[in-house]
Amino acid sequence: MTQAKSSISGKGAGRSTRSSRSRTPSVDNPGKVLKRSRYSKAETYAIFQRFHADNPEPKGELNYVNAFTLLVAVVLSAQATDVGVNRATRHLFQIADTPEKMVALGEDRLREEIRTIGLYKTKARNVILLSQQLIRDHGGEVPDDREALEKLPGVGRKTANVVLNIYFGHPTIAVDTHLFRLGNRIGIAPGKTPLEVEKALEKVVPPEFALHAHHWLILHGRYICKARKPECRRCVIYDLCKSPEKEKFDAIPEIALRTKALIDKDTAA
């Protein structure tokens, strides 16, 4: 895309770019945080109704074959893309889909399998250690318990919440960088830390939408409400959103109208 010419000097433009980026909420730089949600209970319900109507059964994007491979995939996904992790684990999970097989594979061979992923040396060490711990403390099974999961090497609260939600069906909320940004940007669950955003969401998400809430929000933050610039014209909650960063249009985007119409039709039926 051709860039428009500017009379601003390179130095000044750099400051402007940095200033613009600094206003985007992130885990490292949340900026000014609201004290409470911008939305009423009814408005929050309407937001999740839209997400549900648009994508009734959202799925995580990491490939796995059982609880153990899901756990490993999530550990490997830290500071890496899901696409990159899936590429690295395609062969790995064919040869090591249990803690016992992973330990037998060994750290050196595991490193070779995942060397395309960032921090692969540390991650390989953690995967071997957590595999050994699963064998020793849990009979080779992944525990259905956050506290037990968080005791495993390389497993934090976010990783535990993902496994509990996707594999065990708990209504947990895993706050990654996309969800953290979204919670603060649109003001549905403001917080200075991922834990604050998680707790805020637990209070406002309607119970019937709790199981899939974190998937909807992560996918929305990843593909629509992006860090650099929200793609408001593709937003299913455009007319409900109260973000000051929302792009102003003469008309509500078609996708928002179409999704609202689906809800209205179901309600009328």
C-alpha positions in Angstrom: 0.0 0.0 0.0 1.4 3.4 -1.0 2.1 5.7 1.9 1.1 9.3 1.9 3.9 11.9 2.0 4.3 13.7 5.3 5.9 17.0 6.2 6.7 15.6 9.7 10.3 14.9 10.2 11.5 11.3 10.8 12.3 12.0 14.4 8.9 13.6 15.1 7.1 10.8 13.3 8.9 8.3 15.4 7.6 10.0 18.6 4.1 10.0 17.2 4.2 6.3 16.4 5.6 5.4 19.8 3.0 7.6 21.5 0.2 5.9 19.5 1.4 2.4 20.4 1.8 3.3 24.1 -1.9 4.0 24.2 -2.7 0.5 23.2 -3.3 -1.5 26.5 -0.9 -4.3 27.0 0.2 -6.5 29.9 3.4 -4.5 30.2 1.7 -1.1 29.7 -2.0 -1.2 30.7 -2.2 2.6 30.7 -5.0 4.3 32.6 -7.3 1.6 33.9 -11.1 2.0 34.5 -12.4 1.3 38.0 -15.4 -0.6 36.6 -16.9 -2.0 33.4 -18.4 0.4 30.9 -21.3 -1.9 30.4 -24.5 -2.7 32.3 -25.5 -6.2 33.0 -27.9 -6.2 30.0 -25.3 -4.7 27.7 -22.7 -7.3 28.7 -25.3 -10.0 28.0 -26.0 -8.6 24.6 -22.2 -8.6 23.8 -21.9 -12.3 24.5 -25.1 -13.0 22.7 -23.5 -11.6 19.6 -20.3 -13.6 20.0 -22.4 -16.8 20.5 -24.6 -16.1 17.5 -21.6 -15.5 15.3 -19.6 -18.5 16.5 -21.6 -20.9 18.7 -18.8 -23.4 19.3 -15.5 -21.5 19.3 -12.3 -23.7 19.4 -8.8 -23.1 20.5 -6.3 -23.1 17.6 -3.6 -25.4 19.1 -3.6 -29.0 17.8 -3.6 -31.8 20.4 -4.7 -35.5 20.7 -5.2 -35.8 24.5 -4.9 -33.8 27.8 -1.1 -34.3 27.9 -0.5 -33.1 24.3 -2.8 -30.1 25.0 -0.8 -29.3 28.1 2.5 -29.5 26.2 1.2 -27.4 23.3 0.1 -24.6 25.7 3.4 -24.7 27.5 5.2 -24.4 24.1 2.9 -21.6 23.0 4.3 -19.0 25.4 5.8 -16.2 23.3 5.1 -18.2 20.1 2.3 -18.4 17.6 -0.2 -21.2 17.6 0.6 -21.8 13.9 4.3 -22.2 14.8 3.6 -24.5 17.7 1.3 -26.7 15.5 4.0 -27.0 12.9 6.5 -28.1 15.5 4.2 -30.6 17.3 2.8 -32.3 14.2 5.6 -34.9 14.3 6.3 -34.6 18.0 2.8 -35.8 19.0 3.1 -38.7 16.7 6.1 -40.1 18.5 5.5 -38.8 22.1 1.8 -38.4 23.1 2.2 -39.5 26.7 4.5 -38.5 29.6 6.3 -41.8 29.4 7.0 -41.5 25.7 8.2 -37.9 26.2 10.6 -38.9 28.9 11.9 -41.7 26.7 12.4 -39.3 23.9 14.7 -37.2 26.0 15.5 -33.6 26.2 18.1 -33.5 23.4 15.7 -35.1 20.9 12.9 -32.9 22.1 15.0 -29.8 21.5 15.5 -30.9 17.9 11.7 -31.4 17.4 10.8 -27.9 18.7 13.8 -25.8 17.8 11.7 -23.6 15.5 9.8 -22.3 18.6 11.1 -19.4 20.7 12.8 -20.3 24.0 12.9 -24.0 22.8 15.7 -25.0 25.2 13.9 -23.8 28.3 10.6 -25.2 27.1 12.2 -28.6 26.3 13.6 -28.8 29.8 10.2 -27.9 31.3 8.3 -30.4 29.2 10.6 -33.3 30.3 10.4 -32.2 33.9 6.6 -31.9 33.9 6.4 -35.3 32.2 8.5 -36.8 34.9 6.3 -35.1 37.6 3.1 -36.3 36.0 4.4 -39.9 36.1 5.7 -39.6 39.7 2.8 -37.7 41.2 -0.3 -38.4 39.0 0.2 -41.8 37.5 1.0 -40.2 34.1 -2.4 -38.4 34.0 -3.0 -34.7 33.7 -4.8 -33.5 36.8 -8.2 -31.9 36.6 -7.1 -29.3 39.2 -5.6 -25.8 38.9 -3.4 -26.0 42.0 -1.9 -29.3 40.9 -1.4 -28.1 37.3 0.4 -24.9 38.5 2.9 -27.1 40.4 4.1 -28.5 37.2 7.3 -26.9 35.6 6.5 -24.3 33.0 2.8 -24.2 33.9 1.3 -20.9 35.2 -2.3 -19.8 35.8 -3.0 -19.0 32.2 -1.8 -22.4 31.0 -3.7 -24.2 33.7 -6.9 -22.3 32.8 -6.6 -23.2 29.1 -6.2 -26.9 29.9 -9.1 -26.9 32.4 -11.3 -25.1 30.0 -10.6 -26.9 26.7 -10.1 -30.4 27.9 -12.0 -30.6 31.2 -14.8 -28.2 30.4 -14.3 -25.8 33.3 -15.6 -22.3 32.8 -12.1 -20.8 33.4 -10.8 -17.7 31.7 -7.2 -17.7 30.3 -6.1 -14.1 30.0 -3.5 -13.8 27.2 -2.2 -10.5 25.8 -5.2 -10.3 23.4 -7.8 -10.8 26.1 -6.0 -8.4 28.4 -5.9 -5.7 25.8 -9.5 -6.2 24.9 -10.7 -6.2 28.5 -9.2 -2.8 29.0 -9.7 -1.3 25.5 -13.4 -1.9 25.3 -13.8 -1.6 29.0 -15.7 -4.8 29.6 -13.3 -6.1 32.3 -10.6 -3.5 33.2 -7.6 -4.4 35.2 -3.9 -3.6 35.7 -2.9 -7.3 35.7 -4.1 -10.4 33.9 -5.4 -11.7 37.2 -7.5 -8.6 37.7 -8.9 -8.9 34.2 -9.7 -12.6 34.8 -11.5 -11.8 38.1 -13.4 -8.9 36.5 -14.6 -11.2 33.7 -15.7 -13.9 36.2 -18.0 -11.3 37.7 -19.5 -10.0 34.5 -19.7 -12.9 32.1 -23.3 -14.4 32.1 -23.2 -18.0 33.4 -24.6 -19.5 30.2 -21.7 -18.0 28.2 -18.9 -18.7 30.7 -17.5 -21.9 29.1 -16.7 -20.2 25.8 -16.1 -16.6 27.0 -12.3 -16.7 26.9 -12.3 -18.2 23.4 -14.6 -15.6 22.0 -12.6 -12.7 23.5 -9.2 -14.1 22.6 -10.3 -14.7 19.0 -11.9 -11.2 18.8 -8.7 -9.6 20.1 -6.5 -11.7 17.8 -8.4 -11.2 14.6 -10.7 -8.2 14.9 -9.8 -5.8 17.8 -6.1 -5.9 16.9 -3.4 -4.2 18.8 -2.2 -1.7 16.2 -5.7 -0.8 14.8 -9.1 -2.4 15.5 -10.9 -3.6 12.4 -14.2 -2.1 13.4 -15.8 -2.7 10.1 -15.6 -6.5 10.8 -16.8 -6.3 14.4 -20.0 -8.2 15.4 -20.4 -6.0 18.5 -19.7 -2.6 16.8 -22.9 -0.9 17.9 -22.5 -2.2 21.4 -18.9 -1.3 21.9 -18.1 1.7 24.0 -14.3 1.9 23.3 -13.1 5.5 22.7 -10.9 3.9 20.0 -13.9 2.8 18.0 -13.8 4.0 14.4 -16.8 6.1 13.5 -18.9 5.0 10.5 -22.0 6.4 8.9 -23.8 3.1 9.3 -23.4 0.0 11.5 -21.3 -2.6 9.7 -23.2 -5.4 7.9 -21.7 -8.2 10.1 -23.1 -6.5 13.3 -26.5 -6.1 11.7 -26.6 -9.6 10.4 -25.6 -11.1 13.7 -28.2 -9.0 15.6 -30.8 -10.2 13.1 -30.0 -13.8 13.9 -30.6 -13.1 17.6 -33.8 -11.2 17.0 -35.1 -14.1 14.8 -34.2 -16.7 17.5 -35.9 -14.6 20.2 -39.0 -14.1 18.1 -39.2 -17.9 17.5 
